[in-house]
Amino acid sequence: MSNRQDPANEAWQGEAAWKRSPGRPKVDAPKVHVGFRLAPDVVDGIKATGKNYNARVEAVLREALAAGKLDAPATLFDAKSVRQ
């Protein structure tokens, strides 16, 4: 074998010397992934509002929670309304 350095080994050592950044900072209250089904027209209407619609939906839900609008009476959740 010759005295020349192996180029692959040299490239690997160069990458090993590269320091990886620590990444995204940790948040105090990370968001939780929630999955549920919505009617197609509702999804289309939300997406039609443009980019970053997730943040707008979250803001609307926060406002509804703060206003107490999500405390629905049990009669709203009967079998007929769920199946529509």
KEKE-3310 file (N, C-alpha, C; in steps of 0.2 Angstrom, whole numbers, plus 5000, padded with zeros to 4 digits):
npx = (5004:5002:5010:5001:4987:4971:4958:4944:4944:4950:4940:4930:4936:4936:4922:4920:4926:4918:4906:4890:4876:4866:4852:4834:4828:4822:4805:4794:4780:4777:4768:4754:4750:4735:4723:4708:4693:4685:4672:4673:4670:4672:4686:4691:4686:4694:4707:4707:4709:4722:4740:4747:4736:4734:4738:4728:4716:4719:4719:4706:4700:4705:4700:4686:4686:4690:4679:4670:4662:4663:4657:4646:4629:4623:4613:4617:4625:4619:4614:4608:4614:4627:4628:4626)
npy = (4994:5011:5027:5037:5046:5039:5045:5043:5041:5052:5062:5057:5060:5074:5076:5071:5081:5091:5100:5096:5106:5110:5109:5111:5122:5116:5116:5123:5119:5107:5105:5095:5081:5079:5069:5069:5067:5077:5085:5086:5099:5107:5106:5110:5123:5129:5127:5135:5147:5150:5149:5143:5139:5131:5137:5147:5140:5135:5147:5150:5140:5142:5154:5150:5141:5150:5158:5149:5143:5129:5121:5111:5107:5090:5086:5090:5080:5069:5053:5056:5069:5066:5057:5064)
npz = (5000:4997:5003:5003:5009:5012:5003:5006:5020:5024:5021:5029:5042:5041:5042:5055:5062:5061:5070:5076:5077:5091:5088:5088:5101:5117:5121:5134:5135:5124:5109:5106:5095:5087:5080:5071:5062:5050:5040:5023:5017:5027:5030:5017:5017:5028:5024:5013:5018:5017:5019:5035:5041:5052:5064:5064:5066:5079:5086:5085:5092:5105:5108:5109:5119:5130:5130:5134:5125:5121:5130:5128:5129:5133:5124:5112:5107:5103:5095:5082:5078:5078:5067:5056)
capx = (5000:5006:5010:4996:4981:4965:4953:4938:4946:4951:4934:4926:4939:4934:4915:4920:4928:4912:4902:4883:4872:4861:4845:4829:4828:4816:4799:4791:4774:4776:4761:4752:4747:4728:4720:4701:4690:4681:4669:4677:4669:4675:4693:4692:4686:4699:4713:4706:4711:4729:4745:4747:4729:4734:4738:4722:4712:4721:4717:4699:4698:4707:4694:4680:4687:4690:4672:4665:4658:4664:4654:4640:4624:4623:4608:4620:4629:4614:4615:4606:4618:4634:4628:4624)
capy = (5000:5017:5031:5042:5045:5037:5050:5042:5041:5059:5065:5055:5063:5080:5077:5070:5087:5096:5100:5097:5111:5107:5108:5116:5122:5113:5121:5121:5115:5105:5104:5088:5079:5076:5067:5068:5068:5083:5085:5089:5106:5111:5106:5115:5130:5131:5127:5141:5154:5152:5146:5143:5139:5127:5142:5151:5135:5134:5153:5150:5135:5145:5159:5147:5139:5155:5161:5144:5140:5122:5117:5110:5102:5083:5085:5091:5074:5063:5049:5060:5074:5063:5054:5069)
capz = (5000:4996:5009:5002:5013:5009:5002:5010:5027:5025:5021:5036:5048:5041:5044:5062:5065:5060:5076:5074:5081:5096:5086:5090:5108:5120:5124:5140:5134:5117:5106:5105:5089:5088:5074:5070:5055:5048:5034:5017:5015:5033:5028:5011:5019:5032:5020:5008:5021:5016:5023:5042:5044:5059:5069:5065:5069:5086:5089:5086:5097:5111:5110:5110:5126:5134:5130:5137:5120:5120:5135:5125:5132:5131:5119:5105:5105:5103:5089:5076:5076:5076:5061:5050)
cpx = (5004:5006:5005:4990:4975:4960:4947:4939:4947:4945:4930:4929:4937:4927:4915:4922:4923:4908:4895:4880:4867:4854:4841:4829:4821:4811:4796:4785:4774:4769:4760:4749:4740:4726:4712:4698:4685:4678:4673:4676:4672:4683:4695:4691:4691:4706:4713:4708:4718:4733:4744:4740:4729:4734:4731:4716:4713:4719:4710:4696:4700:4702:4688:4681:4687:4683:4667:4661:4658:4661:4647:4635:4624:4618:4611:4624:4625:4616:4614:4611:4625:4634:4627:4630)
cpy = (5006:5022:5037:5040:5043:5042:5049:5043:5049:5063:5063:5059:5071:5081:5076:5077:5092:5095:5101:5102:5107:5106:5113:5116:5119:5118:5119:5117:5113:5104:5097:5086:5076:5075:5066:5070:5074:5082:5088:5096:5110:5111:5110:5122:5133:5131:5133:5147:5155:5148:5147:5143:5135:5132:5146:5146:5135:5141:5153:5146:5138:5150:5156:5144:5144:5158:5156:5142:5133:5118:5116:5106:5095:5082:5086:5085:5068:5059:5053:5065:5072:5060:5058:5070)
cpz = (5000:5002:5008:5007:5009:5009:5006:5017:5028:5025:5027:5042:5047:5043:5052:5065:5065:5066:5074:5079:5085:5094:5089:5098:5111:5122:5130:5140:5126:5115:5105:5099:5091:5081:5075:5064:5055:5041:5029:5016:5021:5031:5022:5013:5024:5028:5015:5011:5020:5020:5031:5045:5051:5064:5070:5068:5077:5089:5090:5091:5104:5113:5112:5117:5131:5135:5133:5132:5118:5125:5133:5129:5129:5125:5112:5103:5105:5096:5083:5074:5075:5070:5055:5045)
residu = (MET:SER:ASN:ARG:GLN:ASP:PRO:ALA:ASN:GLU:ALA:TRP:GLN:GLY:GLU:ALA:ALA:TRP:LYS:ARG:SER:PRO:GLY:ARG:PRO:LYS:VAL:ASP:ALA:PRO:LYS:VAL:HIS:VAL:GLY:PHE:ARG:LEU:ALA:PRO:ASP:VAL:VAL:ASP:GLY:ILE:LYS:ALA:THR:GLY:LYS:ASN:TYR:ASN:ALA:ARG:VAL:GLU:ALA:VAL:LEU:ARG:GLU:ALA:LEU:ALA:ALA:GLY:LYS:LEU:ASP:ALA:PRO:ALA:THR:LEU:PHE:ASP:ALA:LYS:SER:VAL:ARG:GLN)
# end
